[in-house]
């Protein structure tokens, strides 16, 4: 009976391991690719949260749709900054196939807290902690916007402010996170009128204050430049003021692994061959070693080569010409004697 029970348990385990066609497609979609898929974001709430943080996550969902997944229930025991206590967050990201996350929480020590970060192979890569100081919803803007932002359209992202995002390593990584979060699908080309919104992120004095604004561009004719349109921006919201609290960047080994790219489809570099950019011609360079010019054998004409090798050829033409000249001289003497 025990052996039969073990066999049944083994058969059940093997049945669970078998995949359907849908499961195979999902796993194939998650496999590494040369051109990666669009990054999805997982938005969730912590054990305790405030209304301001919850509304901030709702606005981020509107900006990220359809590449996002929001969990409505509270999720305790998630601490991305503490080693060994982020396993639940990584498992949720694996279940929902998300490489970006945003966690909203609220405590006495860190009120209105928003933790954002990225993952590589469903392991936390880098984490940023922001405090939500102010939040202005679109309908609270004066005057209220007539049209809201579209779903799934490409925005133009502008990084500006009193401080440069590339001046520090933490703000540079934060800039890369926002690019991954808002860029959506990766496209080779895009039509300029298809840009339906402009996202402006401003970094202020001290690298600690960050503001978020969103505008709707209006394309109008320009009298001075007929070919270039005149652009006017209308604010559509939301307005968010953040304070940068903590950052945790990836280790060197994990960062190198995450930035590694496959060589599939890449053009192999040909040695000593370059392309002339103005004309597009291919230019090749040939390296010739030092030649011994003292022992260099020069080419000789074929006629001289044959005359030098054949000794009879020297006497033949000269004897014939000599006999002809003697005969001509005898004929000339005979003619003179007859005349006399």
C-alpha positions as CSV (number, residue, x, y, z in Angstrom):
1,X,0.0,0.0,0.0
2,X,2.9,2.4,0.8
3,X,4.5,1.7,-2.5
4,X,1.2,2.3,-4.4
5,X,0.9,5.7,-2.5
6,X,4.4,6.7,-3.5
7,X,3.7,5.8,-7.1
8,X,0.5,7.9,-7.0
9,X,2.4,10.9,-5.5
10,X,5.1,10.6,-8.2
11,X,2.5,10.5,-10.9
12,X,0.8,13.5,-9.5
13,X,4.1,15.4,-9.4
14,X,4.9,14.5,-13.0
15,X,1.4,15.6,-14.0
16,X,2.0,19.0,-12.4
17,X,5.4,19.3,-14.2
18,X,3.8,18.8,-17.6
19,X,3.1,22.0,-19.4
20,X,0.2,22.9,-21.7
21,X,0.7,24.8,-24.9
22,X,-0.3,28.0,-23.2
23,X,2.3,27.4,-20.5
24,X,5.0,26.7,-23.1
25,X,4.2,30.0,-24.8
26,X,4.4,31.9,-21.6
27,X,7.8,30.5,-20.7
28,X,9.0,31.1,-24.2
29,X,7.9,34.7,-23.9
30,X,9.9,35.1,-20.7
31,X,13.1,33.6,-22.1
32,X,16.0,36.0,-22.7
33,X,15.9,37.7,-26.1
34,X,18.2,39.8,-28.2
35,X,15.6,42.6,-28.3
36,X,13.8,42.4,-25.0
37,X,10.1,42.8,-24.4
38,X,8.5,46.0,-23.1
39,X,9.0,46.3,-19.3
40,X,6.0,45.8,-17.2
41,X,5.5,47.4,-13.8
42,X,4.1,45.8,-10.6
43,X,2.3,48.3,-8.3
44,X,1.3,47.2,-4.8
45,X,0.6,48.5,-1.3
46,X,2.5,47.7,1.8
47,X,1.1,46.7,5.2
48,X,0.1,50.3,6.1
49,X,-0.5,53.1,3.5
50,X,-2.0,56.5,3.3
51,X,-4.6,57.9,0.9
52,X,-1.9,60.1,-0.8
53,X,0.3,57.2,-1.6
54,X,-2.6,55.1,-2.8
55,X,-3.7,58.0,-5.1
56,X,-0.1,58.3,-6.4
57,X,-0.1,54.7,-7.4
58,X,-3.4,55.1,-9.2
59,X,-1.9,58.0,-11.2
60,X,1.1,55.9,-12.0
61,X,-1.1,53.1,-13.3
62,X,-2.8,55.6,-15.7
63,X,0.6,56.7,-17.0
64,X,1.9,53.1,-17.4
65,X,-1.2,51.4,-18.9
66,X,-1.3,48.8,-20.4
67,X,2.1,47.6,-19.3
68,X,1.4,47.4,-15.6
69,X,-0.2,45.2,-12.9
70,X,-1.7,46.6,-9.8
71,X,-2.4,44.5,-6.7
72,X,-5.3,45.7,-4.6
73,X,-4.6,43.9,-1.4
74,X,-2.1,44.9,1.2
75,X,1.2,43.0,1.2
76,X,3.0,42.9,4.6
77,X,6.6,41.7,5.2
78,X,8.0,43.3,2.0
79,X,11.2,45.3,2.7
80,X,13.2,45.9,-0.6
81,X,16.2,47.5,1.2
82,X,16.8,44.7,3.6
83,X,18.7,41.6,2.4
84,X,16.8,38.4,2.7
85,X,13.4,40.1,3.1
86,X,12.6,40.8,-0.5
87,X,11.8,37.3,-1.5
88,X,8.0,37.8,-1.5
89,X,8.4,40.8,-3.8
90,X,10.6,38.9,-6.2
91,X,8.1,36.0,-6.3
92,X,5.2,38.3,-7.1
93,X,7.3,39.9,-9.9
94,X,8.0,36.5,-11.3
95,X,4.3,35.5,-11.2
96,X,3.2,38.6,-13.0
97,X,6.3,38.8,-15.3
98,X,7.2,42.4,-14.2
99,X,10.7,43.8,-14.1
100,X,9.7,47.2,-12.5
101,X,7.9,47.7,-9.2
102,X,6.5,50.5,-7.1
103,X,5.6,49.9,-3.4
104,X,3.5,52.4,-1.4
105,X,3.7,52.5,2.4
106,X,3.2,54.9,5.3
107,X,4.9,54.8,8.7
108,X,5.7,57.3,11.4
109,X,9.4,57.2,10.5
110,X,8.8,57.4,6.7
111,X,5.4,59.0,6.0
112,X,3.9,58.8,2.5
113,X,6.7,56.6,1.2
114,X,7.0,55.3,-2.3
115,X,9.7,52.7,-3.1
116,X,10.5,52.1,-6.7
117,X,13.1,49.9,-8.4
118,X,14.1,47.6,-11.1
119,X,14.8,43.8,-11.3
120,X,17.1,41.6,-13.4
121,X,16.2,38.0,-13.8
122,X,13.6,38.6,-11.0
123,X,16.3,39.8,-8.6
124,X,16.4,43.3,-7.2
125,X,18.8,45.4,-9.2
126,X,18.5,48.9,-7.7
127,X,16.0,50.6,-5.4
128,X,15.0,54.2,-4.8
129,X,12.9,55.6,-1.9
130,X,10.9,58.7,-2.5
131,X,8.7,60.7,-0.2
132,X,5.5,62.1,-1.7
133,X,5.4,65.7,-0.4
134,X,2.6,67.1,-2.7
135,X,0.1,65.6,-5.1
136,X,-2.2,67.6,-7.4
137,X,-4.7,65.5,-9.4
138,X,-5.6,66.5,-13.0
139,X,-9.1,67.8,-12.0
140,X,-7.6,70.1,-9.3
141,X,-5.4,72.0,-11.9
142,X,-6.7,75.5,-12.8
143,X,-7.9,75.5,-15.5
144,X,-8.7,71.8,-15.7
145,X,-7.4,69.9,-18.8
146,X,-9.9,69.2,-21.5
147,X,-8.2,66.0,-22.7
148,X,-6.4,63.4,-20.6
149,X,-3.4,61.4,-21.7
150,X,-3.9,58.5,-24.1
151,X,-3.3,54.8,-23.3
152,X,-0.2,53.2,-24.8
153,X,1.1,56.2,-26.7
154,X,4.7,57.4,-26.6
155,X,5.7,60.4,-24.5
156,X,8.6,62.8,-24.8
157,X,10.6,62.7,-21.6
158,X,12.6,65.8,-20.6
159,X,15.1,65.9,-17.7
160,X,15.9,69.4,-16.5
161,X,16.3,71.5,-13.4
162,X,18.8,73.3,-11.3
163,X,21.0,70.2,-11.0
164,X,22.2,67.8,-13.6
165,X,20.9,64.2,-13.4
166,X,24.2,62.9,-14.8
167,X,26.3,64.7,-12.1
168,X,25.9,61.9,-9.5
169,X,25.7,58.1,-9.8
170,X,22.4,57.9,-7.8
171,X,20.6,60.5,-9.9
172,X,21.9,58.9,-13.1
173,X,20.5,55.6,-12.1
174,X,17.2,57.3,-11.2
175,X,17.0,58.8,-14.6
176,X,17.5,55.4,-16.2
177,X,14.7,54.0,-14.1
178,X,12.2,56.7,-15.2
179,X,13.2,56.1,-18.9
180,X,12.4,52.4,-18.4
181,X,9.2,53.2,-16.7
182,X,7.7,55.7,-19.1
183,X,9.1,54.8,-22.5
184,X,6.7,51.9,-23.2
185,X,7.2,49.9,-26.4
186,X,10.6,50.1,-28.1
187,X,10.1,51.6,-31.6
188,X,12.6,52.3,-34.3
189,X,10.9,55.4,-35.6
190,X,8.0,57.6,-34.5
191,X,6.0,60.4,-36.1
192,X,6.3,63.7,-34.3
193,X,2.6,64.5,-34.2
194,X,2.1,61.0,-32.6
195,X,3.7,62.3,-29.4
196,X,0.6,63.0,-27.3
197,X,2.3,64.1,-24.0
198,X,5.5,65.6,-22.6
199,X,6.8,64.4,-19.2
200,X,9.1,66.8,-17.5
201,X,11.2,65.7,-14.5
202,X,13.1,68.5,-12.7
203,X,15.9,68.0,-10.2
204,X,16.3,70.9,-7.7
205,X,19.0,72.1,-5.4
206,X,20.8,69.5,-3.3
207,X,19.8,66.5,-5.5
208,X,17.0,65.8,-3.0
209,X,13.9,67.5,-4.5
210,X,12.3,66.1,-7.6
211,X,9.2,67.4,-9.4
212,X,7.0,65.7,-12.0
213,X,4.9,67.5,-14.6
214,X,2.9,66.3,-17.6
215,X,1.9,68.5,-20.6
216,X,-0.1,68.1,-23.8
217,X,1.6,69.5,-26.9
218,X,-0.4,71.5,-29.4
219,X,1.1,71.7,-32.9
220,X,0.5,75.0,-34.6
221,X,1.7,76.7,-37.8
222,X,4.6,79.0,-37.5
223,X,4.8,82.2,-39.6
224,X,8.5,82.5,-39.4
225,X,9.3,78.8,-40.1
226,X,6.7,77.2,-42.4
227,X,8.3,73.8,-42.3
228,X,8.7,73.7,-38.5
229,X,5.6,73.7,-36.3
230,X,5.1,76.0,-33.3
231,X,4.6,73.9,-30.1
232,X,2.5,75.1,-27.2
233,X,2.2,73.0,-24.0
234,X,-0.9,72.7,-21.8
235,X,-0.6,71.1,-18.4
236,X,-2.8,68.0,-18.0
237,X,-1.5,66.7,-14.7
238,X,-0.8,65.2,-12.3
239,X,1.7,67.3,-10.3
240,X,3.9,65.4,-8.0
241,X,6.6,66.7,-5.6
242,X,9.1,64.0,-4.4
243,X,11.9,64.0,-1.9
244,X,14.8,61.5,-2.6
245,X,15.4,59.6,0.7
246,X,17.4,56.5,0.2
247,X,19.1,54.7,-2.7
248,X,20.6,51.2,-3.1
249,X,22.4,50.6,-6.4
250,X,23.4,47.2,-7.8
251,X,26.7,45.5,-7.1
252,X,29.4,45.6,-9.8
253,X,29.0,41.9,-10.7
254,X,25.2,42.1,-11.0
255,X,25.4,45.4,-13.0
256,X,27.9,43.8,-15.5
257,X,25.6,40.8,-15.9
258,X,22.5,43.0,-16.4
259,X,24.3,45.2,-19.0
260,X,25.7,42.2,-21.0
261,X,24.3,42.0,-24.6
262,X,24.2,39.1,-26.9
263,X,26.0,39.2,-30.3
264,X,23.2,37.6,-32.2
265,X,22.6,39.5,-35.4
266,X,25.5,41.9,-34.8
267,X,27.7,42.6,-37.8
268,X,31.1,41.2,-37.5
269,X,33.9,43.7,-37.7
270,X,36.2,43.1,-40.7
271,X,39.9,43.7,-40.1
272,X,41.5,46.7,-41.9
273,X,38.2,47.5,-43.7
274,X,36.4,50.8,-43.0
275,X,33.6,52.7,-44.6
276,X,33.9,56.3,-45.9
277,X,30.9,58.0,-44.2
278,X,30.4,61.0,-46.7
279,X,30.3,58.8,-49.8
280,X,29.6,55.3,-48.3
281,X,32.6,53.7,-50.1
282,X,34.4,50.8,-48.6
283,X,38.1,51.5,-47.9
284,X,40.6,48.7,-47.4
285,X,44.1,49.0,-45.9
286,X,46.9,46.6,-46.9
287,X,50.0,46.2,-44.7
288,X,53.1,45.2,-46.7
289,X,56.3,44.0,-44.9
290,X,59.8,45.2,-45.7
291,X,61.0,43.7,-49.0
292,X,64.7,42.8,-49.8
293,X,65.3,45.1,-52.8
294,X,68.9,44.0,-53.3
295,X,67.8,40.5,-54.3
296,X,64.8,41.6,-56.3
297,X,64.6,39.9,-59.7
298,X,63.1,42.2,-62.4
299,X,61.0,40.9,-65.3
300,X,62.7,40.7,-68.7
301,X,61.1,40.9,-72.2
302,X,60.4,37.6,-73.8
303,X,62.5,38.5,-77.0
304,X,65.6,39.3,-75.0
305,X,65.1,36.2,-72.9
306,X,65.1,34.0,-76.1
307,X,68.1,35.8,-77.8
308,X,70.2,35.4,-74.7
309,X,69.5,31.6,-74.4
310,X,69.9,30.7,-78.3
311,X,73.6,31.1,-79.5
312,X,72.7,30.4,-83.2
313,X,70.4,33.3,-83.4
314,X,73.3,35.7,-83.2
315,X,75.1,34.4,-86.3
316,X,72.2,33.6,-88.6
317,X,71.0,37.1,-89.4
318,X,74.5,38.6,-89.7
319,X,75.7,35.9,-92.2
320,X,72.6,36.4,-94.4
321,X,73.1,40.1,-94.5
322,X,76.8,39.7,-95.3
323,X,76.2,37.4,-98.3
324,X,73.6,39.7,-99.7
325,X,75.9,42.7,-99.5
326,X,78.7,40.8,-101.3
327,X,76.4,39.8,-104.2
328,X,75.2,43.3,-104.6
329,X,78.9,44.6,-104.8
330,X,79.8,41.9,-107.5
331,X,76.8,42.9,-109.6
332,X,77.7,46.5,-109.4
333,X,81.3,45.8,-110.6
334,X,80.0,43.7,-113.5
335,X,77.8,46.5,-114.7
336,X,80.6,49.1,-114.6
337,X,82.9,46.9,-116.7
338,X,80.3,46.4,-119.4
339,X,79.8,50.1,-119.8
340,X,83.4,50.6,-120.4
